[in-house]
Amino acid sequence: VQLQASGGGLVQAGGSLRLSCAASGTGSMFSINNMGWYRRAPGKERELVASVESGGSLIYADSAKGRFTVSRDNAKNTVYLQMNNLKPEDTAVYLCHVDGLILDTSPFDYWGQGTLVTVSS
């Protein structure tokens, strides 16, 4: 399974970016449950930003509520993160993550390579 993330870049404070992460190599044996985004800021630990379950339940970090929107396209095995009103403290490497079950029994989880988001003040 490979996760290909895109959409990061340099943006001014108050601007917007949309991240995408497509999972490939997942055949019929894979049932993806959670798809989401984490981030790792300089000098800080990795933290959850937002995730969406297969049933549609959403989880947001407090810092993301009201500004970020996570969504997924199950047909494309793709998760998105729309980020609005970006702040300098949002600067980080954003990592996509998926988990689920193989043949409905064995759990799996995979991480993407990360995409850098830099917000200038």
C-alpha positions in Angstrom: 0.0 0.0 0.0 1.3 3.4 -0.9 0.0 6.8 0.2 0.8 9.7 -2.1 0.2 13.1 -0.5 0.2 16.4 -2.3 -1.0 20.0 -2.0 1.5 21.4 0.5 3.4 24.7 -0.1 4.1 28.2 1.1 1.1 30.4 1.9 0.6 33.7 3.7 -1.3 33.8 6.9 -5.0 33.9 6.3 -4.6 31.9 3.1 -5.8 28.4 2.2 -4.4 25.1 1.0 -6.0 21.8 0.1 -4.1 18.6 0.8 -4.9 15.3 -0.9 -3.7 11.8 -0.2 -4.5 8.9 -2.4 -4.0 5.3 -1.3 -3.0 2.8 -3.9 -2.3 -0.9 -3.9 -5.4 -1.6 -1.8 -7.3 -4.4 -3.4 -10.5 -6.0 -2.3 -8.8 -7.6 0.7 -8.3 -4.2 2.3 -11.1 -2.5 4.2 -10.0 1.0 5.0 -11.5 2.4 8.2 -9.9 5.7 9.2 -8.3 8.1 6.8 -6.8 11.2 8.3 -4.1 13.8 8.7 -1.4 14.3 11.3 1.2 16.9 11.5 4.7 17.3 12.9 5.8 20.9 13.6 9.5 21.7 14.3 10.4 20.7 17.8 7.0 19.2 18.5 5.6 15.8 18.6 3.3 14.4 15.9 -0.4 15.3 16.5 -3.7 14.4 14.9 -5.2 17.2 12.9 -8.4 15.5 11.5 -9.7 12.1 10.5 -12.8 10.6 9.0 -14.1 7.1 9.5 -15.6 4.9 6.8 -19.0 5.7 8.3 -18.4 9.4 8.0 -17.6 10.3 11.6 -15.2 13.2 11.9 -12.6 14.0 14.4 -10.8 17.3 14.6 -8.1 18.7 16.8 -9.2 21.8 18.7 -6.7 23.8 16.7 -8.4 22.7 13.4 -12.0 23.2 14.4 -13.7 25.9 12.4 -10.8 26.3 9.9 -10.1 22.8 8.5 -12.4 20.4 6.8 -11.5 16.7 6.3 -13.3 14.6 3.7 -12.8 11.4 1.7 -13.7 9.9 -1.6 -14.1 6.2 -1.0 -14.2 5.4 -4.7 -10.8 6.9 -5.1 -9.4 5.9 -1.7 -8.5 9.5 -1.2 -8.6 11.8 1.8 -8.6 15.6 1.6 -7.9 18.3 4.0 -9.1 21.8 3.2 -7.3 24.3 5.3 -8.6 27.9 5.6 -7.4 30.9 7.5 -4.0 29.4 8.0 -1.8 30.6 10.7 2.0 30.5 11.2 1.6 27.9 13.9 0.1 25.6 11.3 3.5 25.3 9.7 4.4 21.6 9.8 4.9 18.4 7.8 1.5 17.0 7.2 1.3 13.2 7.1 -1.7 11.2 5.9 -2.6 8.0 7.6 -5.0 5.1 6.9 -5.9 2.1 8.9 -8.3 -0.8 8.6 -8.5 -4.5 8.2 -7.1 -7.1 5.7 -9.7 -9.8 5.0 -11.7 -8.3 7.9 -9.3 -9.8 10.4 -5.8 -8.4 10.4 -5.3 -4.7 11.2 -3.1 -2.5 9.2 -2.0 1.1 9.1 0.1 3.1 6.7 1.7 6.5 6.7 2.3 8.8 3.7 5.6 10.5 3.1 4.4 13.9 4.3 3.9 17.2 2.6 5.3 20.4 4.0 3.0 23.3 4.7 4.7 26.7 5.5 2.6 29.6 6.6 4.3 33.0 6.6 3.3 35.9 8.8 
